[in-house]
């Protein structure tokens, strides 16, 4: 008969393993053991156990798998053991339990409270055994480690040292974060019970940054929960102080808690600034974020752009003129916007301008936007052609900055990002399943062809939201928002849950920012247009002037700060998707729009795009 395998041998083996390292070890292990004269607890012997396996009421898949796997390991030793949730309806609490993950038992709370995301622990507390990780995946790892070290198949009895505590800790970019000398793990996040979409996003943004850099996952509650001593209050909670203007925000200490509040155009900026100032990307020593108790209002103001004579004081529109294979910029306030004197600038890519190849440009120019590049210290024109061409040129010189070709993918929209990279929406042309959003690393050089890509059926629109630092993209049936991460040379895209959604009109085509309210996006589909309000996450079909402005085949829509709406709608001129007509809607004092149509007899354009370097309005 085989001799009993008891914990004396297991402990010796475990210590040797921990000293020598193992393949799945997460970091340095803190091991609290005693010599073999210490009191022991009996988990099972003679084919019998008094223990049950307990897991959280709402377990993650990994936690449930861990319980099943542990039950199977006991079975391989000839032991029948029950497992169930941590509520009395499943299994009443008993003295003898093996606790999987962060259950509602006191022992779980005590032992797991200081676990960070990459940590895991095997511990004995009284007669209870705790197997837990900072994440459900690491809880599963802790259980697998327990099985490997203590429950090989055929084990006839199992005894554990009373007070056993084995913790494996991960490594983190920031070794420790304190706020006003209090460890970050003592805080919880509080958001309004009726939080806006942007307040919810701001809270998640801060939570993610803290977790990724410190390994600490903060509890998140709404302001209906009783107040606690250490809180980080995001947005206009019931305990965040006086209301703020749309573009105002504050960051200050209120007793032991922290207030981060802001208006709808400032709350995300407040969190971004808090992260930038107080949460370093990495630190090998403890960091203490000192937040003062002075409530100073900061304004998230629109940037002032450098003087450029051809732009200053003008309301300009860029025509994507496919008939003449050119971008034509006109002044819509000219006496006759269709006349030659109204033309401010024209452009097409040429070798003289430094474009070594214009392959894929042809006569399918379908987007033209203006931006200001802080990287270059210059205004830039960004252009796409559905034949495949993508390009960035300095404005007004027209000289090449970057270009690329995506033949067969139908680039339909382009955005210049603050770091010099370029985002492109590709429709897929006739194969809409090839639709995608790409980020090209244009910041790395004129001919950088490296890109990352995410699929999006019939992608047609892309705009950068500089207020909330989000990339909004439009496909055939949905609007999405993405966070851009990584580095300039290796960017990443992460979709933001709860932002965007299914659009109320099919055939998503135009995506642009309202000129009167940066909280609103213009969206057009094959048969109608709508607006999307970021702060509420709602699509608005009955927007002001909708009956007059709506139409079939809208290719572009934009609005100016004075409220005028510019629309281009396909009228089968030159090509089915082109038009020779630009329509401007001007609203009267009573809110009624007046329609004015301008016909360009020698042109056929795909879009009539507002030519403004400001991202937001």
TISEZA-186818 format. One record per residue (C-alpha): residue in three letters; x, y, z. Coordinates in steps of 0.2 Angstrom, whole numbers, plus 2048, in hexadecimal, padded with zeros to 3 digits. Example, Ala and Ser with C-alpha at 12.3 -4.5 7.8 and 13.67 -1.06 7.14 Angstrom:
<recs>
ALA83E7EA827/SER8447FB824/
</recs>
This chain:
<recs>
UNK800800800/UNK8068117FC/UNK80C81C80A/UNK80182C80D/UNK80683B804/UNK805849811/UNK80A85B811/UNK81B859818/UNK822853808/UNK81785F7FE/UNK81D86E808/UNK82F869805/UNK82C8677F2/UNK8238787F2/UNK8318817FA/UNK83D87A7EE/UNK83287F7DF/UNK8308907E5/UNK8438927E8/UNK84788B7D8/UNK8398937CE/UNK82C88B7C3/UNK82588E7B1/UNK8148967B6/UNK81B8A07C5/UNK8158B27C5/UNK8228BA7CF/UNK82B8B97E0/UNK8218AE7EC/UNK81E8B37FE/UNK81E8A2808/UNK8198A181A/UNK81B88F820/UNK820887830/UNK82A878834/UNK821867835/UNK81E868847/UNK810875844/UNK7FE871846/UNK7F6869836/UNK7E486982F/UNK7DE859827/UNK7D685C816/UNK7D284A813/UNK7D7838819/UNK7D1827818/UNK7C682C808/UNK7BC839812/UNK7BC84C812/UNK7B285881C/UNK7B586680F/UNK7AA86E802/UNK7B18797F3/UNK7A988A7F3/UNK7AA8977E5/UNK7A28A87E2/UNK78F8AA7DF/UNK7938B27CE/UNK7A38A97C9/UNK7AE8AD7BA/UNK7B089E7AE/UNK7C289B7B5/UNK7BB89A7C7/UNK7AE88E7C3/UNK7BB8847B9/UNK7C78847C8/UNK7B987D7D3/UNK7B586F7C7/UNK7C886B7C4/UNK7CB86B7D7/UNK7BC85F7D9/UNK7C38547CC/UNK7D48547D5/UNK7CC84E7E5/UNK7C38417DB/UNK7D383A7D4/UNK7D88377E6/UNK7C882E7EA/UNK7C083C7F3/UNK7AE8427F0/UNK7AD8557F3/UNK79E8617EF/UNK7A08727E8/UNK7948807E7/UNK7918937E8/UNK79589E7F8/UNK7828A07FC/UNK777896808/UNK76C8907FA/UNK77A8867F3/UNK784880802/UNK783887813/UNK79388E81A/UNK79D881824/UNK7AD88182E/UNK7B6877820/UNK7B687F80F/UNK7C2882801/UNK7BF8937FA/UNK7C28967E8/UNK7C48A87E3/UNK7BD8B87EC/UNK7AE8B07F4/UNK7A38B8801/UNK7AC8AF810/UNK7B68BA81C/UNK7C68AF819/UNK7C58B3806/UNK7C38C680A/UNK7D28C6817/UNK7DE8BC80C/UNK7D98C27FA/UNK7D78D57FE/UNK7E98DA7FA/UNK7EB8CF7EB/UNK7EF8D97DB/UNK7EB8D37CA/UNK7FA8C87C7/UNK7FA8C07D9/UNK7F48B07DF/UNK7F48A77F0/UNK7F28967F8/UNK7ED89880B/UNK7E689081A/UNK7DC89B825/UNK7D5891834/UNK7CD88282D/UNK7CA88A81C/UNK7D588980D/UNK7D6898801/UNK7DB8977EF/UNK7DA8A87E6/UNK7E28B37D9/UNK7E18C57D5/UNK7D78C07C6/UNK7CC8B17C2/UNK7D98AA7B6/UNK7E68AB7C5/UNK7DA8A37D1/UNK7D98947C4/UNK7EC8947C4/UNK7EC8947D8/UNK7E18857D7/UNK7EC87C7CA/UNK7FB87F7D5/UNK7F28787E4/UNK7EE8697DB/UNK7FF8677D4/UNK8088697E5/UNK7FB8607F0/UNK7EF8557E6/UNK7F884A7DA/UNK7EC83C7D5/UNK7EC82E7E2/UNK7F08387F1/UNK7E982F800/UNK7E983D80D/UNK7EC84F80D/UNK7F285A81C/UNK7F686C81B/UNK800877827/UNK7F4882832/UNK7F889482C/UNK7FF88F81B/UNK80189E810/UNK80989E7FF/UNK8088AD7F4/UNK80F8B07E3/UNK8108C27DE/UNK8118C97CD/UNK81B8D87C6/UNK8138E97C3/UNK8188F87B9/UNK8159037C9/UNK81B8FA7D8/UNK8109037E4/UNK8049127E2/UNK7FE91D7F0/UNK7F292B7F0/UNK7F59387FE/UNK80092B806/UNK7F291E806/UNK7F490E7FC/UNK7E990E7EC/UNK7E18FD7F1/UNK7D89067FF/UNK7CE9107F3/UNK7BE90C7E9/UNK7B79157DA/UNK7A791E7DB/UNK79D9247CC/UNK78B92C7CB/UNK77D9207CC/UNK7769287BC/UNK78792A7B4/UNK7899307A2/UNK792925796/UNK7A1930797/UNK7A19307AA/UNK7A091D7A9/UNK7AE91C79D/UNK7B99287A7/UNK7B791D7B6/UNK7BC90D7AC/UNK7CA9167A5/UNK7D191A7B6/UNK7CE9097BC/UNK7D79017AD/UNK7E690C7AF/UNK7E89087C2/UNK7E58F67BF/UNK7F28F57B0/UNK7FF8FF7B9/UNK7FE8F97CB/UNK7F48E87CA/UNK7E78EF7D6/UNK7D58ED7D0/UNK7CA8FA7D9/UNK7B88F77DF/UNK7AC9017D5/UNK79B9077DC/UNK78F9157D8/UNK78B9237E4/UNK77C91A7EC/UNK78890F7F5/UNK78C916807/UNK79B921807/UNK7AC91A80C/UNK7BB923812/UNK7C6920803/UNK7BD9247F2/UNK7C292A7E1/UNK7B29327DB/UNK7B09337C8/UNK7A49407C1/UNK7959497C8/UNK79293D7D7/UNK7879427E5/UNK7969467EF/UNK7A194E7E2/UNK79D9607E6/UNK79696E7DB/UNK79196C7C9/UNK79E9717BB/UNK79C9787AA/UNK79D96D79A/UNK7B0971798/UNK7B59727AA/UNK7BD9657B6/UNK7C49637C7/UNK7D09577D0/UNK7D295A7E3/UNK7D29517F4/UNK7C29517FE/UNK7C894A80F/UNK7D093980B/UNK7C69377FB/UNK7CA93E7EA/UNK7BE9487DE/UNK7C19477CB/UNK7B29507C4/UNK7AE9587B3/UNK7A195E7A7/UNK79D954798/UNK7AB95A78E/UNK7B895979C/UNK7B594A7A7/UNK7BF93E79C/UNK7CD94B79B/UNK7CD94D7AE/UNK7D193A7AF/UNK7DE93A7A2/UNK7E79497AA/UNK7E69407BB/UNK7EE9307B3/UNK7FB93B7AA/UNK8009457BA/UNK7FE9387C8/UNK8009267C1/UNK8109237B8/UNK8129167AB/UNK81F90D7B6/UNK82890F7C6/UNK8349047D0/UNK83090E7E0/UNK8209127E8/UNK8179217E1/UNK80D92D7EC/UNK8009387E2/UNK7FE9487EC/UNK7ED94F7E9/UNK7E99607F0/UNK7D99647F9/UNK7D89757EF/UNK7C99747E2/UNK7D097D7D3/UNK7C597D7C3/UNK7CF9787B3/UNK7C897C7A2/UNK7C996F794/UNK7CB97D787/UNK7CB97B774/UNK7DD97D76D/UNK7E298C764/UNK7EA988753/UNK7F899174A/UNK7F399F73F/UNK7F199A72C/UNK7EA9A8721/UNK7E199C715/UNK7D7995724/UNK7D59A3730/UNK7C39A9732/UNK7BD99E724/UNK7B0991723/UNK7B7984716/UNK7B197470E/UNK7BC968705/UNK7B49606F6/UNK7BA94E6F2/UNK7B99516DF/UNK7BA9406D7/UNK7B69476C5/UNK7C69526C6/UNK7D09466D2/UNK7D39556DE/UNK7D095C6EF/UNK7C896D6ED/UNK7C69786FC/UNK7B99866FB/UNK7B3994706/UNK7A0992708/UNK79F9A470E/UNK7A49AA6FD/UNK7979B36F3/UNK7969A46E7/UNK79E9946EF/UNK79E98C6DE/UNK7A89996D5/UNK7BB9996D2/UNK7BE9A76DF/UNK7B799D6ED/UNK7C49906EA/UNK7D19916F8/UNK7DC9826F4/UNK7DD9736E9/UNK7E89636EB/UNK7EC9526E3/UNK7FB9476E7/UNK80A9496DB/UNK81C9446DA/UNK8219566DB/UNK8189576EC/UNK8239486F2/UNK81693A6EF/UNK82192C6E8/UNK8129236E2/UNK8009286E0/UNK7FA9166DD/UNK7E89146E2/UNK7E49266E2/UNK7DB9276D1/UNK7CB9306D0/UNK7C39296E0/UNK7C89366ED/UNK7BC9336FB/UNK7C293D70A/UNK7CB94D70E/UNK7CE954720/UNK7D9961727/UNK7E295F738/UNK7F0967741/UNK7FF95D745/UNK808961755/UNK815954750/UNK81995D740/UNK81596F745/UNK80A970735/UNK7F896F72F/UNK7F595E726/UNK7E9958718/UNK7E494671A/UNK7DC93E70B/UNK7D692C705/UNK7D19256F5/UNK7C69156F4/UNK7D290F6E7/UNK7DE90D6F5/UNK7E891D6F7/UNK7EB924709/UNK7F593470B/UNK7FA942717/UNK801952710/UNK806963718/UNK7FA971716/UNK7FB97D70D/UNK80B977704/UNK8039666FF/UNK81495D702/UNK81494B706/UNK814945719/UNK80F933717/UNK80692870B/UNK800916709/UNK7F690B6FE/UNK7E88FE703/UNK7E38F86F2/UNK7D28EE6F3/UNK7CE8F4704/UNK7C69046FF/UNK7CC91270B/UNK7BD91D70F/UNK7C292871D/UNK7D292E726/UNK7D7936736/UNK7E793E73C/UNK7EC93974E/UNK7F594475A/UNK80493975A/UNK80693A747/UNK7FE929743/UNK7F0927737/UNK7DF91E73A/UNK7D691872A/UNK7C5911727/UNK7C5904719/UNK7B48FF712/UNK7BA8F0709/UNK7B28F76F9/UNK7A88E96F1/UNK7AD8DD6FF/UNK7A68E570E/UNK7AD8D7719/UNK7BE8DE715/UNK7B88EE71F/UNK7C48F372C/UNK7CC901737/UNK7DF903735/UNK7EB90D73F/UNK7FB910734/UNK80B91573D/UNK80D924732/UNK81792C741/UNK82592073D/UNK82992772C/UNK82292D71B/UNK82291B714/UNK81D911724/UNK81190471E/UNK80E8FC72F/UNK7FD8FB736/UNK7F18F2742/UNK7E08EE73C/UNK7CF8E9744/UNK7C08E3739/UNK7B18EE737/UNK7A48EA72A/UNK7A48F771C/UNK7AE904727/UNK7AA915721/UNK7AE92272E/UNK7BC92673B/UNK7BE935746/UNK7CA939755/UNK7C1940764/UNK7CF94B76C/UNK7C494F77B/UNK7C293D781/UNK7D1936778/UNK7C692976E/UNK7C692375C/UNK7B4922756/UNK7B1917747/UNK7A291373C/UNK79D903733/UNK78E8FE729/UNK7838FB738/UNK78D901748/UNK79790F750/UNK7A590A75B/UNK7B2913766/UNK7C490E769/UNK7D2912775/UNK7E391376C/UNK7F190C777/UNK802905775/UNK81091076D/UNK81191A75D/UNK81B90C755/UNK80F8FE75C/UNK7FE90575F/UNK7EF8FB766/UNK7DC8FD765/UNK7D08F9773/UNK7BE8FA770/UNK7B590477E/UNK7A68FB784/UNK795904785/UNK79A911778/UNK792912768/UNK787904762/UNK77B8FF754/UNK77790E749/UNK764911746/UNK767913733/UNK76F906728/UNK77E90871D/UNK789913728/UNK79292071E/UNK797931725/UNK79E934736/UNK7A394573C/UNK7A295074B/UNK79595D74E/UNK79B96F74C/UNK790975759/UNK792968767/UNK7A195C767/UNK796950772/UNK78D94C761/UNK792942752/UNK78A943741/UNK78693273A/UNK77E92F729/UNK77891F721/UNK771919711/UNK760921714/UNK76192D723/UNK76C93672F/UNK76D937742/UNK77893D750/UNK78093475E/UNK78293C76F/UNK792935777/UNK78D93A789/UNK77D931789/UNK78192477C/UNK771927772/UNK76D929760/UNK76293875B/UNK75893674B/UNK74D94574E/UNK75C95174F/UNK75896474B/UNK753965738/UNK753953735/UNK744953729/UNK74D95F71E/UNK75E95871F/UNK75B94671E/UNK75D93D70D/UNK76192E704/UNK77492B700/UNK77C93870B/UNK78F937709/UNK794945715/UNK78D950722/UNK79595D72C/UNK79096C737/UNK79997C73B/UNK79A98674B/UNK78C992745/UNK780983743/UNK781982730/UNK780970729/UNK78996B719/UNK78395B710/UNK788951701/UNK77C9456FA/UNK7809396EB/UNK77693F6DC/UNK77E9336CE/UNK7899416C7/UNK79893A6BE/UNK79792A6C9/UNK7889246D3/UNK78F9296E3/UNK79493A6DE/UNK78B94B6DE/UNK78E95C6D7/UNK7839646E4/UNK78896A6F6/UNK77996E701/UNK77A97A710/UNK76D97B71D/UNK76C98B728/UNK76198C737/UNK75699B73B/UNK7529A274C/UNK74399774D/UNK74E98774A/UNK747984738/UNK75598072B/UNK75698971B/UNK75D97F70C/UNK76A986700/UNK77097B6F2/UNK78097F6E8/UNK7849776D7/UNK7969746D1/UNK7949716BE/UNK7A696B6BB/UNK7A79606CB/UNK7A19506D2/UNK7A694D6E4/UNK7A393F6F0/UNK7A4949700/UNK7A395B705/UNK7AD95B715/UNK7AF969721/UNK7C196F720/UNK7C5973732/UNK7D596D73C/UNK7CC96C74C/UNK7C795A751/UNK7B995E75C/UNK7AF96C753/
</recs>
